[in-house]
Amino acid sequence: VTDYFEWQAAGFALVPGGRGSMHRSERRLEAVYFGYDARRFYLRLDPAPDPRGVPEKGAVTVQFVSPLERRLRIRRDPSGQWRCTWAESVAAPPPAFAADRVLELAIPLEDLGIDRTRELRFFVTVSDDGRELERLPESDFLVVGIDPTGLDHQEWIV
């Protein structure tokens, strides 16, 4: 699904917690990585290894709150394959999605209401049978400044 170099320059959020093994065993997500290009917002979710990761009948939800309110739900179908769908009726098709050790999404910026420089605000939850088990960040939002037209003026490395 992915390799180390694909996400090396991405923004990220690590799931907070204590340093002891008990705290680590309670985590459902280990990290969230994000980035964008001129057309898509990319998101990588790293669940904790089974069995402490996403419960078999659980779901990962990405809740976008700004500039548009949108919610993506990622869960396993009856055959055990991961599926990604918009949680509410959205005219757009589900984003490109891949799942293996990690969950990766490529969401068109227009589906998130981004057509110029904007701040994208979102959070991620893991739930089991509708009961929230974990939220990242615990309170507030992850905020990503997106400038799809100014990519040529940003820093780059050869």
N, C-alpha and C positions, 0 to 999 in steps of 0.2 A: 504494500500500500504506500509506504513512504520510506524515505531514507533520511539519514542525519542531515545532509546538506540542504535538502528541500526547505527545511524549517529553521535553518541556522540564523537567518536574519529576521525572523518573525518576532512580533511582540508576544509576550506570554504572561500568564498568571499561574502561579503555583498555589496549590491548595494549602492553606495554612494549617498548622497543627503542631502538637508537641513533638519532641524528638524521640520519645520512647516508643517501643514497639506497639504498645497498646493504642497510642494515638494514631500511628500509621495504619493499624489494622481497621480503624473506623472509617478511613477515607474511602470514598466511592470513586472520585476523580483524582488523578494525580497532577494534571496540568491542562491548561487551555492555551493554545497558540493561535495567533491570528495575523493576517496581513491582507493586502489587496493589490490589485493592478487596476488598469483603466476600466475594466469591465466587471470584475468580480471581487467579492469579499471572501477570503479563505479562512476556514476555521478548522482546527484540529483539536479533538478532545481525546485525552489519554485516560481511559478508565483504569482503575486499579485492577490488578490481576484477579480473575475469578478465584474463589467465590465471593470475595468482598467487594467486587466492582458493582456493576449494574445488575440488580437482581434479574433472574430469568424472566419474570413477568413485569419487570420494571421498565422505566423509560428515562431517557435523557431529554430535557426540554431546553431549547435555546429561546429565551424570551427577549426579543428586541423591543425597546421602549421608545426609541427616538432615532431617526426622524419619523418613522412609522411604527405603529405597534403591530408586530408580527410574531408568531410563535411557531417554531419548528419542533416536531416531536420525533424522536429516534427511539425505536423499540424493535424487539425481535418479533418476527411473525411466527405462526405455529410450527414452521419447519426449523426455526432457530436462526434464520437469516435476518440481519439487521435491515430495517426499512426506515426511510426518512420521509415525512409528509408535513405539509402545513397543517397546523392544528385547527385552523379556522378556514372558511372558504376564501381562498385567494385565487384570483384568476391565473396566476403564474403556476407553471408546473413545479413539482418539487425540485430542489437544487441538485446538481451533480453530487453524488455521494459515494463513498467507498468505506468499507469496514473490514478490518482484520484485527491486529493488536490495538489499533487506534481508529477513531472515527474521523473522517475528513469530509468537509463540505466545501463546495464552490458555489456561492450564492450570487446571482446577478445583482449588481448594485441597484439597478432600477427596481428590483423587487423589494428593496429595503428603503426606497424613496430617496436614493442618493443620485443626484445628477450634477452636483457641483460640490464645492468644499462643505463638508458637514461633519458633525460629531455623531458617531454611531454609539448608542448606549445599549448594553445588553447584560444579561446574566444567564447562568446555566444552572439547572437543577437536575438532581437525580431523585426519582420517586419510585415507590413500590406500591402498586394498587392504589394510586392517587395520593399516597402519603409521602410528603417531601422528606427525604433522608439527608440531602446535602444541597447547599446553594453556594455558588461561587460568583462573585464574592458574597460573604455571609450577609452583608447589608450593603446597600449602594449598588453601583453598576460598574462594569468594565466600560471604559470610554476610549474610543479609537477615533482620532482625527483622520478623516479621509479626504484626500484631494485628488480625485481621479484625473483632473486635467493638468495638474502640476507635477506629474511624475518625472518628466524630463528635467525638471529643475532641482530634483532632490538628489541627495548624496548617492553615489554609486561606487562600487569597487570593482577593479579588474582582477 
